[in-house]
Each structure stands twice: as structure tokens, then as C-alpha cells.
Amino acid sequence: MVLTQKLRHDGPVASSIHWKTRPGPRYRVCFRLTRDDTVQVAVVDSADHVVRVLASSDPLEGSDAAHCFAWDGRDASGQPAPRGAYRLQLSLRDADRVAVSGERLTIPAPGPPS
């Protein structure tokens, strides 16, 4: 309970998180930070396991700056990510916080070959 209250007091890590689908499969995720920080940006699966790191230890600006990262739909080993729900994980080094978005990207089962 104390941890929950502290997190509520600290406020959100990011806002305006949006996944965009592009042909390919290619995906783009954009967000705004609430403060300047050094950030790791990762895609996680439904069990919150890191599937792919999109940026590692990048200094990013908060407030009005929008940050966008592309994901090719592949895991860290280069294999296509299986169907399922994926979310954005932000690890803020300076604030010592990790947050996983509620906004989901769903990769559907592949269709029949054409």
C-alpha cells in the first residue's frame, strides 16, 4: 500500500502513448515524458517480459517534446514476435522508476498465404 501511494504521489512517467501500425508489419510508438530523464524504451509482452529494446539509456526531454520509436515486430533475436498483446516499458534512470503503459498493440495471428 505504501508503494502504491508513493507512485501516485510521483505522478505518471509518460503521457500521450500511442501505437501506430504501418504496413510491413511495422509499428511506431510515440509518447511524451513528464520530466527530462535518461530512458530505456522497450516493448514487453503480456507477462511484462522484454521482447525488444528500442532505445537504451537515451537522454530524453520531458514536457512538450514528443518521442517516437519504430519497431519492426521482431524480438531481440530477430524472430517475428508471436501474436499477442504488447506494451511499452519505460525505465527512467534518474528518477529510478520503471513504468509499463496500459496502451496495447495487438499483433493478430498471420492470415492464410496469398
WOJOJO-V700519 format. One record per run of one state. SS is the DSSP state (hx for helix, st for strand, lp for the rest). FROM is the first residue (numbers start at 1). LEN is the number of residues. If there is no record, write none. Layout:
# WOJOJO-V700519
ss: <SS/SS>
from: <FROM/FROM>
len: <LEN/LEN>
This chain:
# WOJOJO-V700519
ss: <lp/hx/lp/st/lp/st/lp/st/lp/st/lp/st/lp/st/lp/st/lp/st/lp/st/lp/st/lp>
from: <1/2/11/14/23/26/34/37/45/50/61/62/63/66/72/74/75/80/81/84/93/97/108>
len: <1/9/3/9/3/8/3/8/5/11/1/1/3/6/2/1/5/1/3/9/4/11/7>
